Amino acid sequence: MKLTDAVYKIHAYQRLMRLDKPIGILLLLWPTLWALWLAADGHPHWTFVGIFSLGTILMRSAGCVMNDVADRNFDGHVARTNRRPLVSGEVGVKEACVLAATLSLIAFGLVLLLNKLTILLSIPALFLAASYPLTKRFFPLPQAYLGIAFGFGIPMVFAAVQGQVPVEAWLMLLANVCWSLAYDTEYAMVDRKDDLKIGIRSSAITFGRFDVAWIMFFYMAMLTLLTCIGHCLTLSWLYYTALLITFMVILYHYQLIKNRDEAQCFKAFLHNNWIGALIFIGILMHYYF
């Protein structure tokens, strides 16, 4: 293989793993960081931070590859996805499967450095990541399934740090499901017309004309659950201040999505990175200030 061909292939793999679009990694990473700092009482060991951060990147990348393999016959009919590497033929299906398997094995190798409970929890985590693309065929709310898959690092973090999974971890997982339903419905609003045409399920289709109301409901549910977690862990007013600022950001999201303009809905989706960051800053402020 010539050098130029190798560079071309690497670039195709990079796009297949969505490394050129880090928003998915960030939305997966923020809840993991919330859990790390709360589980370790503000002082997580650097090895846990490294393992779970790298594992997040690997599993999100593997999940994107698995998703494109499952959706390769649909993506060509959607304007936003019709140039993905599997659709364009830049990467073959077998290549993609090998890549997804390799990324998953490396991630599992990282998990083997942790305790037995965390290793056991990694099994359903892998199943959730691999099966999510299939839920779009029959499940009316695949975004809820995505929230569980995206958030399963939370109980794994508590298991690794504390050797147990307390109730706060499950509340945080539920908060992440609510957050995923909010931001991924914003994302699904962009593709609603194409999804209806090709028969893909999404929360934006299921909620119909009540989509904006449901998004705001799930945002509020997320904030309520995070408030309960703060109460359970006796977090300080600094944490709640961050939640209040997050609430104001959510009101800004309402202004973006209320008219259902596709470009504005996508902007709101991308803006969720700041929600994850604000909550993490609130946690940091509680422990360090």
Residue, then its C-alpha position, 0 to 999 in steps of 0.5 A: m500500500k502506498l503512503t498516500d493510500a495509507v493516509y487515505k485509509i486512516h482518514a476514513y477510519q477516523r471519520l468512521m470512528r467520528l474522531d473528527k466529531p468529538i461531541g459524542i465523546l464529550l457527551l459520554l465523558w462528562p457523566t463519567l467524570w461526574a461519577l469519578w469525582l463523586a465516587a472518589d470524594g473529589h480525589p480520584h486516582w489518576t489511573f482511574v481517570g486515565i482508564f475510564s477516559l481512554g475507555t470512553i473514547l475507545m467504546r464511543s469509537a467502537g459504538c460509532v463503527m457498530n452503528d454504521v455497520a448496522d445502518r449502512n443500508f439506511d445512511g445513504h438515504v439520509a442527507r447528513t449521513n450519505r457520505r459516511p465511509l461505509v456508504s461511500g465504499e472507503v471502508g468495507v464491512k469486514e474491515a469495519c467489524v475488525l476495527a470495532a472488535t479491536l477497539s472493544l478488545i482494547a477497552f476490555g483490556l483496560v477493564l481487566l486492570l480493575n476489580k471483579l465487579t467492574i469487569l462483570l459490569s463491563i459485559p452488559a455495557l458492551f452488550l448495550a453498546a453493540s445492540y443500540p443500533l438495532t433498537k432503531r428498528f423497533f423501539p419507539l424511544p431508542q434515545a432512552y436505550l442510548g442513555i443507558a448505554f452512554g451512562f453505564g460507565i457510571p456504575m462501573v466507575f463507582a464499582a471500580v472506586q468503591g467496590q460497590v454500586p450505591v443508590e447515587a450511582w443508579l440515580m446518576l445513570l437515570a439522570n443521564v438517561c433523561w439528559s440523553l432523551a433531551y439532547d438526542t431528541e434535539y438531534a433526532m429532530v434534524d433527521r425526522k423527515d428522513d427517518l420517517k421516509i426510511g422507517i427508522r424509529s426515534s423519540a422525535i417521531t414518537f413525541g410528534r408535536f409534543d417533542v419540545a415539551w418532552i425535551m424540556f420535561f427530560y431536562m427538568a427531570m435530569l436537574t431534579l435527579l442531580t439535585c437529589i444526588g447533591h442532597c444525598l451526598t451533602l454537596s455544597w451551595l456551589y454545586y447547586t449554583a452550577l445547576l441553576i446556571t445549567f437551568m438557564v442554559i436549558l432555557y436558552h435551548y428552548q429558545l433554539i428548538k421552539n420553532r423546530d428549525e433543523a439548524q437551531c435544533f442541531k446547534a442546541f444538541l451541540h450546546n449540550n457539551w456546556i451542560g455537561a461541563l457546567i455540572f462537572i465544574g459545580i462538582l469541582m467547585h464543591y470539592y476544591f473551593 
